[in-house]
């Protein structure tokens, strides 16, 4: 690589990457969002999650050897 190419690469890297700050701060205060999520109430579980769970339990009842396989992938 020639000196001209090295300088070109350095300049392109300077343009592409912002300088790293010593201690970056969040762009906004996160505490109000945390309080809003805490006050939102219980989480609703969709019906298809219950259907998948029922299918897994049924599969485990009919094929008990598959239980270690499911536990391995958890």
Biopython code that builds the backbone (N, CA, C, O; Angstrom):
import numpy as np
from Bio.PDB.StructureBuilder import StructureBuilder

atoms = [
    (1, "UNK", "N", (0.835, -1.166, 0.000)),
    (1, "UNK", "CA", (0.000, 0.000, 0.000)),
    (1, "UNK", "C", (0.889, 1.242, 0.000)),
    (1, "UNK", "O", (1.864, 1.315, 0.749)),
    (2, "UNK", "N", (0.565, 2.173, -0.806)),
    (2, "UNK", "CA", (1.368, 3.400, -0.850)),
    (2, "UNK", "C", (0.918, 4.368, 0.246)),
    (2, "UNK", "O", (-0.121, 4.176, 0.878)),
    (3, "UNK", "N", (1.712, 5.394, 0.453)),
    (3, "UNK", "CA", (1.403, 6.395, 1.475)),
    (3, "UNK", "C", (0.091, 7.102, 1.159)),
    (3, "UNK", "O", (-0.683, 7.427, 2.059)),
    (4, "UNK", "N", (-0.149, 7.338, -0.126)),
    (4, "UNK", "CA", (-1.389, 7.996, -0.529)),
    (4, "UNK", "C", (-2.604, 7.126, -0.175)),
    (4, "UNK", "O", (-3.624, 7.636, 0.288)),
    (5, "UNK", "N", (-2.487, 5.832, -0.393)),
    (5, "UNK", "CA", (-3.581, 4.923, -0.065)),
    (5, "UNK", "C", (-3.822, 4.867, 1.440)),
    (5, "UNK", "O", (-4.968, 4.839, 1.889)),
    (6, "UNK", "N", (-2.750, 4.853, 2.211)),
    (6, "UNK", "CA", (-2.882, 4.830, 3.668)),
    (6, "UNK", "C", (-3.585, 6.080, 4.175)),
    (6, "UNK", "O", (-4.456, 6.000, 5.040)),
    (7, "UNK", "N", (-3.211, 7.220, 3.643)),
    (7, "UNK", "CA", (-3.850, 8.477, 4.054)),
    (7, "UNK", "C", (-5.328, 8.474, 3.670)),
    (7, "UNK", "O", (-6.167, 8.972, 4.420)),
    (8, "UNK", "N", (-5.641, 7.923, 2.524)),
    (8, "UNK", "CA", (-7.040, 7.854, 2.065)),
    (8, "UNK", "C", (-7.854, 6.957, 2.995)),
    (8, "UNK", "O", (-8.982, 7.297, 3.352)),
    (9, "UNK", "N", (-7.295, 5.819, 3.386)),
    (9, "UNK", "CA", (-7.984, 4.906, 4.301)),
    (9, "UNK", "C", (-8.187, 5.563, 5.660)),
    (9, "UNK", "O", (-9.261, 5.444, 6.249)),
    (10, "UNK", "N", (-7.167, 6.255, 6.162)),
    (10, "UNK", "CA", (-7.285, 6.951, 7.447)),
    (10, "UNK", "C", (-8.390, 7.997, 7.397)),
    (10, "UNK", "O", (-9.171, 8.123, 8.340)),
    (11, "UNK", "N", (-8.456, 8.739, 6.314)),
    (11, "UNK", "CA", (-9.479, 9.779, 6.179)),
    (11, "UNK", "C", (-10.878, 9.164, 6.103)),
    (11, "UNK", "O", (-11.820, 9.682, 6.702)),
    (12, "UNK", "N", (-11.007, 8.080, 5.378)),
    (12, "UNK", "CA", (-12.311, 7.403, 5.284)),
    (12, "UNK", "C", (-12.741, 6.857, 6.639)),
    (12, "UNK", "O", (-13.918, 6.924, 6.992)),
    (13, "UNK", "N", (-11.800, 6.322, 7.393)),
    (13, "UNK", "CA", (-12.139, 5.831, 8.731)),
    (13, "UNK", "C", (-12.550, 6.966, 9.657)),
    (13, "UNK", "O", (-13.480, 6.805, 10.448)),
    (14, "UNK", "N", (-11.889, 8.094, 9.577)),
    (14, "UNK", "CA", (-12.264, 9.253, 10.399)),
    (14, "UNK", "C", (-13.673, 9.733, 10.062)),
    (14, "UNK", "O", (-14.420, 10.142, 10.951)),
    (15, "UNK", "N", (-14.038, 9.684, 8.785)),
    (15, "UNK", "CA", (-15.369, 10.120, 8.377)),
    (15, "UNK", "C", (-16.439, 9.114, 8.807)),
    (15, "UNK", "O", (-17.552, 9.510, 9.155)),
    (16, "UNK", "N", (-16.116, 7.823, 8.786)),
    (16, "UNK", "CA", (-17.111, 6.787, 9.058)),
    (16, "UNK", "C", (-17.361, 6.592, 10.544)),
    (16, "UNK", "O", (-18.488, 6.300, 10.944)),
    (17, "UNK", "N", (-16.324, 6.748, 11.376)),
    (17, "UNK", "CA", (-16.443, 6.469, 12.801)),
    (17, "UNK", "C", (-16.393, 7.746, 13.608)),
    (17, "UNK", "O", (-15.504, 8.581, 13.436)),
    (18, "UNK", "N", (-17.390, 7.884, 14.514)),
    (18, "UNK", "CA", (-17.379, 9.029, 15.418)),
    (18, "UNK", "C", (-16.356, 8.795, 16.520)),
    (18, "UNK", "O", (-16.081, 7.646, 16.864)),
    (19, "UNK", "N", (-15.791, 9.845, 17.076)),
    (19, "UNK", "CA", (-14.881, 9.661, 18.212)),
    (19, "UNK", "C", (-15.643, 9.123, 19.421)),
    (19, "UNK", "O", (-16.798, 9.486, 19.643)),
    (20, "UNK", "N", (-15.008, 8.272, 20.188)),
    (20, "UNK", "CA", (-15.627, 7.660, 21.361)),
    (20, "UNK", "C", (-15.512, 8.627, 22.526)),
    (20, "UNK", "O", (-14.437, 9.157, 22.810)),
    (21, "UNK", "N", (-16.650, 8.853, 23.205)),
    (21, "UNK", "CA", (-16.652, 9.729, 24.374)),
    (21, "UNK", "C", (-16.138, 8.968, 25.585)),
    (21, "UNK", "O", (-16.180, 7.738, 25.620)),
    (22, "UNK", "N", (-15.660, 9.694, 26.560)),
    (22, "UNK", "CA", (-15.125, 9.060, 27.765)),
    (22, "UNK", "C", (-16.235, 8.346, 28.543)),
    (22, "UNK", "O", (-16.068, 7.190, 28.931)),
    (23, "UNK", "N", (-17.348, 9.013, 28.769)),
    (23, "UNK", "CA", (-18.473, 8.414, 29.497)),
    (23, "UNK", "C", (-19.766, 8.801, 28.780)),
    (23, "UNK", "O", (-20.362, 9.826, 29.112)),
    (24, "UNK", "N", (-20.211, 8.012, 27.809)),
    (24, "UNK", "CA", (-21.423, 8.383, 27.071)),
    (24, "UNK", "C", (-22.658, 8.356, 27.970)),
    (24, "UNK", "O", (-22.812, 7.458, 28.799)),
    (25, "UNK", "N", (-23.503, 9.312, 27.805)),
    (25, "UNK", "CA", (-24.738, 9.431, 28.574)),
    (25, "UNK", "C", (-25.912, 9.037, 27.681)),
    (25, "UNK", "O", (-25.844, 9.213, 26.465)),
    (26, "UNK", "N", (-26.985, 8.509, 28.263)),
    (26, "UNK", "CA", (-28.163, 8.217, 27.447)),
    (26, "UNK", "C", (-28.744, 9.506, 26.870)),
    (26, "UNK", "O", (-28.598, 10.582, 27.451)),
    (27, "UNK", "N", (-29.396, 9.380, 25.731)),
    (27, "UNK", "CA", (-29.930, 10.573, 25.077)),
    (27, "UNK", "C", (-31.141, 11.148, 25.804)),
    (27, "UNK", "O", (-31.510, 12.301, 25.582)),
    (28, "UNK", "N", (-31.762, 10.344, 26.674)),
    (28, "UNK", "CA", (-32.912, 10.837, 27.439)),
    (28, "UNK", "C", (-32.947, 10.123, 28.775)),
    (28, "UNK", "O", (-32.213, 9.159, 28.993)),
    (29, "UNK", "N", (-33.800, 10.599, 29.670)),
    (29, "UNK", "CA", (-33.931, 9.991, 30.982)),
    (29, "UNK", "C", (-34.756, 8.708, 30.854)),
    (29, "UNK", "O", (-35.863, 8.742, 30.317)),
    (30, "UNK", "N", (-34.238, 7.591, 31.335)),
    (30, "UNK", "CA", (-34.911, 6.306, 31.187)),
    (30, "UNK", "C", (-35.862, 5.983, 32.338)),
    (30, "UNK", "O", (-36.695, 5.086, 32.210)),
    (31, "UNK", "N", (-35.755, 6.686, 33.443)),
    (31, "UNK", "CA", (-36.558, 6.352, 34.611)),
    (31, "UNK", "C", (-38.068, 6.498, 34.376)),
    (31, "UNK", "O", (-38.806, 5.626, 34.834)),
    (32, "UNK", "N", (-38.580, 7.528, 33.701)),
    (32, "UNK", "CA", (-40.026, 7.586, 33.457)),
    (32, "UNK", "C", (-40.539, 6.392, 32.633)),
    (32, "UNK", "O", (-41.653, 5.920, 32.862)),
    (33, "UNK", "N", (-39.745, 5.911, 31.692)),
    (33, "UNK", "CA", (-40.164, 4.742, 30.911)),
    (33, "UNK", "C", (-40.222, 3.494, 31.787)),
    (33, "UNK", "O", (-41.097, 2.649, 31.600)),
    (34, "UNK", "N", (-39.297, 3.370, 32.741)),
    (34, "UNK", "CA", (-39.304, 2.227, 33.658)),
    (34, "UNK", "C", (-40.554, 2.276, 34.526)),
    (34, "UNK", "O", (-41.225, 1.260, 34.709)),
    (35, "UNK", "N", (-40.867, 3.447, 35.059)),
    (35, "UNK", "CA", (-42.061, 3.581, 35.895)),
    (35, "UNK", "C", (-43.332, 3.286, 35.108)),
    (35, "UNK", "O", (-44.262, 2.682, 35.643)),
    (36, "UNK", "N", (-43.384, 3.697, 33.864)),
    (36, "UNK", "CA", (-44.563, 3.441, 33.025)),
    (36, "UNK", "C", (-44.735, 1.939, 32.791)),
    (36, "UNK", "O", (-45.856, 1.433, 32.838)),
    (37, "UNK", "N", (-43.644, 1.231, 32.541)),
    (37, "UNK", "CA", (-43.741, -0.213, 32.312)),
    (37, "UNK", "C", (-44.121, -0.953, 33.590)),
    (37, "UNK", "O", (-44.847, -1.945, 33.538)),
    (38, "UNK", "N", (-43.634, -0.476, 34.741)),
    (38, "UNK", "CA", (-43.987, -1.117, 36.004)),
    (38, "UNK", "C", (-45.459, -0.911, 36.339)),
    (38, "UNK", "O", (-46.092, -1.792, 36.922)),
    (39, "UNK", "N", (-46.003, 0.232, 35.978)),
    (39, "UNK", "CA", (-47.396, 0.519, 36.269)),
    (39, "UNK", "C", (-48.361, 0.009, 35.223)),
    (39, "UNK", "O", (-49.569, 0.205, 35.360)),
    (40, "UNK", "N", (-47.868, -0.637, 34.186)),
    (40, "UNK", "CA", (-48.733, -1.083, 33.091)),
    (40, "UNK", "C", (-49.616, -2.259, 33.481)),
    (40, "UNK", "O", (-50.626, -2.504, 32.821)),
    (41, "UNK", "N", (-49.271, -2.986, 34.524)),
    (41, "UNK", "CA", (-50.082, -4.114, 34.945)),
    (41, "UNK", "C", (-49.522, -5.429, 34.438)),
    (41, "UNK", "O", (-48.437, -5.479, 33.859)),
    (42, "UNK", "N", (-50.288, -6.502, 34.669)),
    (42, "UNK", "CA", (-49.783, -7.825, 34.281)),
    (42, "UNK", "C", (-49.709, -7.994, 32.764)),
    (42, "UNK", "O", (-50.442, -7.355, 32.009)),
    (43, "UNK", "N", (-48.820, -8.857, 32.355)),
    (43, "UNK", "CA", (-48.619, -9.123, 30.936)),
    (43, "UNK", "C", (-49.657, -10.138, 30.475)),
    (43, "UNK", "O", (-49.891, -11.138, 31.153)),
    (44, "UNK", "N", (-50.269, -9.892, 29.349)),
    (44, "UNK", "CA", (-51.249, -10.809, 28.778)),
    (44, "UNK", "C", (-50.519, -11.838, 27.917)),
    (44, "UNK", "O", (-49.713, -11.474, 27.061)),
    (45, "UNK", "N", (-50.798, -13.110, 28.140)),
    (45, "UNK", "CA", (-50.179, -14.176, 27.365)),
    (45, "UNK", "C", (-51.122, -14.552, 26.231)),
    (45, "UNK", "O", (-52.288, -14.855, 26.486)),
    (46, "UNK", "N", (-50.651, -14.541, 24.981)),
    (46, "UNK", "CA", (-51.515, -14.880, 23.849)),
    (46, "UNK", "C", (-51.964, -16.344, 23.888)),
    (46, "UNK", "O", (-51.313, -17.186, 24.507)),
    (47, "UNK", "N", (-53.068, -16.631, 23.230)),
    (47, "UNK", "CA", (-53.643, -17.973, 23.245)),
    (47, "UNK", "C", (-52.730, -18.992, 22.579)),
    (47, "UNK", "O", (-52.701, -20.153, 22.987)),
    (48, "UNK", "N", (-51.980, -18.572, 21.553)),
    (48, "UNK", "CA", (-51.140, -19.543, 20.853)),
    (48, "UNK", "C", (-49.955, -19.989, 21.702)),
    (48, "UNK", "O", (-49.407, -21.068, 21.476)),
    (49, "UNK", "N", (-49.552, -19.175, 22.676)),
    (49, "UNK", "CA", (-48.517, -19.626, 23.607)),
    (49, "UNK", "C", (-49.041, -20.781, 24.459)),
    (49, "UNK", "O", (-48.328, -21.752, 24.714)),
    (50, "UNK", "N", (-50.291, -20.662, 24.894)),
    (50, "UNK", "CA", (-50.900, -21.745, 25.668)),
    (50, "UNK", "C", (-51.076, -22.987, 24.798)),
    (50, "UNK", "O", (-50.906, -24.108, 25.278)),
    (51, "UNK", "N", (-51.414, -22.798, 23.520)),
    (51, "UNK", "CA", (-51.574, -23.935, 22.611)),
    (51, "UNK", "C", (-50.230, -24.637, 22.396)),
    (51, "UNK", "O", (-50.180, -25.867, 22.369)),
    (52, "UNK", "N", (-49.146, -23.878, 22.243)),
    (52, "UNK", "CA", (-47.828, -24.490, 22.100)),
    (52, "UNK", "C", (-47.425, -25.242, 23.359)),
    (52, "UNK", "O", (-46.844, -26.324, 23.274)),
    (53, "UNK", "N", (-47.720, -24.690, 24.512)),
    (53, "UNK", "CA", (-47.414, -25.367, 25.765)),
    (53, "UNK", "C", (-48.208, -26.657, 25.895)),
    (53, "UNK", "O", (-47.666, -27.676, 26.324)),
    (54, "UNK", "N", (-49.485, -26.626, 25.531)),
    (54, "UNK", "CA", (-50.308, -27.830, 25.587)),
    (54, "UNK", "C", (-49.778, -28.888, 24.617)),
    (54, "UNK", "O", (-49.777, -30.076, 24.940)),
    (55, "UNK", "N", (-49.334, -28.474, 23.452)),
    (55, "UNK", "CA", (-48.756, -29.417, 22.494)),
    (55, "UNK", "C", (-47.478, -30.047, 23.022)),
    (55, "UNK", "O", (-47.249, -31.242, 22.839)),
    (56, "UNK", "N", (-46.642, -29.243, 23.679)),
    (56, "UNK", "CA", (-45.415, -29.779, 24.263)),
    (56, "UNK", "C", (-45.701, -30.777, 25.377)),
    (56, "UNK", "O", (-45.041, -31.811, 25.478)),
    (57, "UNK", "N", (-46.687, -30.463, 26.212)),
    (57, "UNK", "CA", (-47.050, -31.383, 27.294)),
    (57, "UNK", "C", (-47.615, -32.669, 26.706)),
    (57, "UNK", "O", (-47.290, -33.759, 27.178)),
    (58, "UNK", "N", (-48.459, -32.556, 25.681)),
    (58, "UNK", "CA", (-49.010, -33.749, 25.033)),
    (58, "UNK", "C", (-47.932, -34.591, 24.381)),
    (58, "UNK", "O", (-47.957, -35.818, 24.470)),
    (59, "UNK", "N", (-46.986, -33.938, 23.726)),
    (59, "UNK", "CA", (-45.887, -34.668, 23.093)),
    (59, "UNK", "C", (-45.036, -35.375, 24.144)),
    (59, "UNK", "O", (-44.588, -36.502, 23.933)),
    (60, "UNK", "N", (-44.817, -34.715, 25.267)),
    (60, "UNK", "CA", (-44.061, -35.342, 26.354)),
    (60, "UNK", "C", (-44.806, -36.501, 26.979)),
    (60, "UNK", "O", (-44.185, -37.454, 27.451)),
    (61, "UNK", "N", (-46.138, -36.436, 26.991)),
    (61, "UNK", "CA", (-46.931, -37.536, 27.549)),
    (61, "UNK", "C", (-46.912, -38.750, 26.623)),
    (61, "UNK", "O", (-46.854, -39.884, 27.096)),
    (62, "UNK", "N", (-46.959, -38.526, 25.310)),
    (62, "UNK", "CA", (-46.988, -39.639, 24.357)),
    (62, "UNK", "C", (-45.587, -40.163, 24.042)),
    (62, "UNK", "O", (-45.421, -41.348, 23.754)),
    (63, "UNK", "N", (-44.581, -39.292, 24.096)),
    (63, "UNK", "CA", (-43.196, -39.674, 23.798)),
    (63, "UNK", "C", (-42.292, -39.194, 24.927)),
    (63, "UNK", "O", (-41.637, -38.161, 24.791)),
    (64, "UNK", "N", (-42.244, -39.923, 26.034)),
    (64, "UNK", "CA", (-41.446, -39.475, 27.185)),
    (64, "UNK", "C", (-39.948, -39.360, 26.887)),
    (64, "UNK", "O", (-39.245, -38.619, 27.574)),
    (65, "UNK", "N", (-39.456, -40.066, 25.896)),
    (65, "UNK", "CA", (-38.032, -39.986, 25.566)),
    (65, "UNK", "C", (-37.675, -38.628, 24.974)),
    (65, "UNK", "O", (-36.496, -38.281, 24.903)),
    (66, "UNK", "N", (-38.665, -37.858, 24.551)),
    (66, "UNK", "CA", (-38.384, -36.542, 23.968)),
    (66, "UNK", "C", (-38.178, -35.461, 25.036)),
    (66, "UNK", "O", (-37.728, -34.364, 24.708)),
    (67, "UNK", "N", (-38.490, -35.739, 26.280)),
    (67, "UNK", "CA", (-38.359, -34.750, 27.350)),
    (67, "UNK", "C", (-36.910, -34.275, 27.512)),
    (67, "UNK", "O", (-36.690, -33.067, 27.593)),
    (68, "UNK", "N", (-35.906, -35.171, 27.565)),
    (68, "UNK", "CA", (-34.521, -34.669, 27.671)),
    (68, "UNK", "C", (-34.108, -33.794, 26.481)),
    (68, "UNK", "O", (-33.305, -32.873, 26.630)),
    (69, "UNK", "N", (-34.657, -34.089, 25.310)),
    (69, "UNK", "CA", (-34.327, -33.274, 24.137)),
    (69, "UNK", "C", (-34.850, -31.862, 24.335)),
    (69, "UNK", "O", (-34.132, -30.896, 24.078)),
    (70, "UNK", "N", (-36.093, -31.728, 24.790)),
    (70, "UNK", "CA", (-36.665, -30.394, 25.031)),
    (70, "UNK", "C", (-35.912, -29.670, 26.138)),
    (70, "UNK", "O", (-35.676, -28.466, 26.039)),
    (71, "UNK", "N", (-35.533, -30.390, 27.192)),
    (71, "UNK", "CA", (-34.780, -29.757, 28.276)),
    (71, "UNK", "C", (-33.405, -29.315, 27.809)),
    (71, "UNK", "O", (-32.884, -28.313, 28.299)),
    (72, "UNK", "N", (-32.808, -30.036, 26.877)),
    (72, "UNK", "CA", (-31.504, -29.671, 26.356)),
    (72, "UNK", "C", (-31.598, -28.339, 25.591)),
    (72, "UNK", "O", (-30.691, -27.511, 25.676)),
    (73, "UNK", "N", (-32.670, -28.139, 24.863)),
    (73, "UNK", "CA", (-32.800, -26.928, 24.056)),
    (73, "UNK", "C", (-33.336, -25.742, 24.843)),
    (73, "UNK", "O", (-33.431, -24.645, 24.293)),
    (74, "UNK", "N", (-33.687, -25.923, 26.103)),
    (74, "UNK", "CA", (-34.080, -24.783, 26.931)),
    (74, "UNK", "C", (-32.853, -24.125, 27.379)),
    (74, "UNK", "O", (-32.914, -23.127, 28.098)),
]
sb = StructureBuilder()
sb.init_structure("model")
sb.init_model(0)
sb.init_chain("A")
sb.init_seg("    ")
for serial, (resi, resn, name, xyz) in enumerate(atoms, 1):
    if name == "N":
        sb.init_residue(resn, " ", resi, " ")
    sb.init_atom(name, np.array(xyz, "f"), 0.0, 1.0, " ", f" {name:<3s}", serial, name[0])
structure = sb.get_structure()
